[in-house]
Each structure stands twice: as structure tokens, then as C-alpha cells.
Amino acid sequence: GTFTIRLLQTTTFQNTSFVDTEGLGLLEDIELGSLDKHTFSIRFYQPWLRPALPQADWDTIENLVKIYLQQFNHLVNEGARQRDVPYPFVVQCMAGCELYPNRTSRAFVYVGYNGQDFLQLDTENATWTLSQDTNLSRYVQSSLQNYTAFSELVEILFNETCVDDMEVLLQYGRAALERQELPVATVFARTPSLDQLLLVCHVTGFYPRPISVAWLRDGQEVPPGPVLNTSAVLPNADLTYQLRSVLAVTPRDGHSYVCRVRHQSLGTRALLIPWGDSEVVLITGLVAGLLAAMAVAAMSV
């Protein structure tokens, strides 16, 4: 399949002399390590990561990262001074490389400013392109194009080092990448009003992330529409994922409903979790029985 290494950088420029940088590295959705904000050294999160490369290679990567961050901070502060940019502000970068099944690869660098897309690097042509056309973005683009040493450093870091090291990391991290956890699904109901029933299918504990959750009405899949609301896939604290799918129905409508879950860990099988009218009838019967008992008690007083 296709594999991606992403390096995420968030740098807050409080003023011209105080800069705070957070850095995180990921292979797919596996956190590889982070950057010590004081020393810019790498903190390893996975036990297999450090042995994957010789120490000399890690030293080279750390030195490249330090040089990159020093030049990056200088360029940004200089641009802010030239264009009278008010402090504080935040610059975010996402850089890395993708390795495709045919062994070709693509490097990428995206830059954001205060949460908005700003610039990106065309790594094939070594040119910076605008994501938003402003005086500031044009100035930064021009500065980066003229500062060829910085662009060359980025090219080495993400177009060469990243791709070369990824194949080694894939070998060492294969067990983590191929990990599979079975989904656990439960179905329950909520009644926001007397004429509406919300059927909730909560699926959790699965890995990897891709999953298919659908509602079946009388054996037929319910198509997307206003009565169906499926959340985004969200992370759990134990490095698994969860989501929920909510279907709005009319109480006692005579249909049967089943939540169907398909996931890589299940192979060709699927989880089928039914919601039966009998449960709704049972709840309704209990409520009716209580009301009748209360009425009899009131009449006997």
C-alpha cells in the first residue's frame, strides 16, 4: 500500500526574541517521536525506532532539523519585521513524503499562517507556490525563492532523507503498522420526543482506522440522508478508534433495524447488531403498566 511520513511543526512567535516550537513525527497514524523544544533533540516514542537507523544517521537528522529551525525562525522574524506583522502569531508546517506501491515517492511541504493555508513547496521544481495571495505571502514566497540554501535544505530533508529512511522504518515498524484490533459495537436508543426514536450504533476499539458502518432497514441499507448521521472517526487513548452512527426512526414503525460493521480485522465477515421492535414494545408496555397501576391506585383512594 501507500505509506506516509508526516512531520508536524507548530511554531509560536511571541515576539522577536521568544519562539516556541512543537514538533511531532508520524508514520501513518503511529506517533514516532517528538522534538524537545529546548534542545531540538528527538524523543523516541516507539521502541523499534532508534535501532532502525545507525546513531550517525540520527545525529545527521537532528543536525539538519536544528539548522532548518534556526533558518526558519530567522526567515519568519525577518519577514515579520519587513512587513510590520503584529506579534504574536503562529506558523504551522506539515512536511514529509509518500511512498507508493510501485516504489515511486512524493515529498510535500505545506505552510500555514494563523490557521490558514499560506504556502506550499513544489518539490519537483523546487519552487514555492501561494496558497493565499496576500502581500505577506508574496513577500515570504520571494524571500524563500531567493534564499536557495533554505530550499535546498528542505529538499534534502524531505525529498531525499525522508524517502531513503522510510523503507527502513517500514521494515522495523511492520508489526505496529499491521496491528489489527476487532471493533466492539453496541446499539441503544434515545427518545428526544414521543414521535421520534434515535437508534445509536456505537463502534469502538478498532484498528486500523478505515471502517464501514451502515444501518439496515428490513435487510436493505439505509442510504445517506437527513435521518442518518454518522460521526467522524475519533481516536481513543489506547491508540484505537471509535465512531457512532445515529438513525432517526418513528417508534413502532413495524420495521427491523440492524447496525452492520465491516472492518479489516473481521476479514470477510461483518458484525450485525440488531435493534428489535420487541425492545421498544417492552419499554412501552412497562410505561403503560406503570400508568395503569397509578390510575388504579388513585381511584381506590
C-alpha positions, -999 to +999 in steps of 0.1 A: +000+000+000+009+037+002+027+048+033+033+084+045+057+100+070+045+134+083+064+158+103+042+184+121+056+217+133+038+244+152+059+275+160+045+304+180+063+337+176+055+356+208+079+384+199+112+389+181+132+371+208+109+344+221+099+315+198+082+283+210+083+252+187+064+219+190+073+190+166+058+156+161+067+128+136+042+102+124+044+071+102+008+068+090-011+073+124+017+059+146+035+086+166+072+081+161+086+108+183+086+145+191+110+173+193+125+186+226+116+223+224+147+233+243+174+212+227+157+203+194+167+167+200+145+138+191+124+120+218+117+084+206+082+071+213+085+036+196+109+010+209+118-001+174+125+034+161+160+042+174+175+008+163+161+013+128+189+037+118+225+039+128+232+066+155+252+086+129+221+089+108+200+101+138+228+126+145+226+138+109+188+141+110+190+161+143+216+185+129+195+190+097+164+197+118+183+222+141+197+241+110+163+241+094+146+255+125+173+282+131+170+293+094+132+291+095+129+312+127+153+338+112+134+340+079+100+344+096+112+370+121+128+390+093+097+388+072+076+400+101+099+429+106+099+439+070+061+437+067+052+450+102+034+418+111+019+421+146+031+396+173+021+371+185+014+348+155+016+311+147+032+293+118+024+257+111+042+233+088+034+198+076+061+181+056+071+146+047+069+120+020+047+094+005+059+060-008+037+043-034+033+006-041+053+009-073+082+023-052+078+058-065+076+086-040+064+122-035+076+148-010+054+176+003+058+208+024+028+229+034+030+261+054+001+277+074-002+311+090-025+316+119-045+285+110-048+294+072-031+278+043-002+300+033+025+285+010+035+251-003+067+238-019+066+222-053+094+197-045+098+186-081+106+221-093+119+234-060+096+264-062+073+279-036+037+285-046+010+306-030-019+291-011-033+325-004-024+357-024-015+384+001+013+410+004+028+389+032+026+356+013+041+371-018+069+386+003+077+353+020+075+335-013+100+358-028+123+355+002+122+317+001+129+316-037+159+339-032+172+320-002+182+289-021+202+274+008+170+270+028+151+255-001+179+231-008+180+221+029+142+214+028+147+194-004+174+172+013+154+167+044+121+157+028+128+146-007+159+125-001+164+117+036+127+111+042+123+086+013+156+068+020+147+063+056+111+053+052+118+019+037+139+010+067+113+023+091+086+002+073+107-029+080+112-022+117+077-009+122+058-035+102+042-052+133+029-018+145+016-010+110-001-044+106-017-044+140-054-052+140-079-047+168-115-060+165-144-035+167-168-037+196-203-024+187-234-017+208-268-004+198-291+016+221-319+041+217-327+076+228-361+093+227-358+131+222-396+132+216-427+109+217-428+107+179-390+101+173-366+074+182-328+078+177-311+045+172-274+048+181-247+023+169-215+030+189-184+012+175-151+014+194-117-003+200-109-009+163-076-006+144-066+003+117-087+034+112-108+026+080-142+011+088-176+008+073-208+013+095-242+011+080-279+007+091-301-019+075-339-014+074-356-048+068-323-060+054-318-031+030-290-005+036-304+029+046-290+055+021-273+088+032-299+114+041-313+137+068-323+107+091-288+093+091-259+110+110-225+092+112-197+109+132-161+112+121-137+085+132-122+097+165-091+084+184-092+066+217-065+070+243-053+034+237-044+040+200-076+026+187-106+044+172-143+049+177-174+064+159-211+064+162-239+063+137-274+076+146-305+068+127-338+087+133-369+065+131-406+066+141-414+045+172-432+012+164-430+017+127-430-021+121-395-022+105-365-042+118-332-023+121-296-038+122-263-020+125-237-036+102-200-031+108-173-041+084-136-038+092-102-052+081-098-072+113-131-091+106-119-104+072-149-112+050-173-113+080-194-084+093-208-076+127-246-074+127-262-058+158-300-058+157-324-034+173-357-051+176-392-037+179-397-060+208-374-039+230-394-008+221-427-026+228-413-039+261-403-004+272-437+010+261-455-018+279-437-011+311-446+025+310-482+017+302-483-008+331-470+018+355-495+044+343-524+019+347-512+009+382-511+046+392-546+052+379-560+022+398-543+034+430-557+069+425-592+056+420-590+034+452-581+064+474 
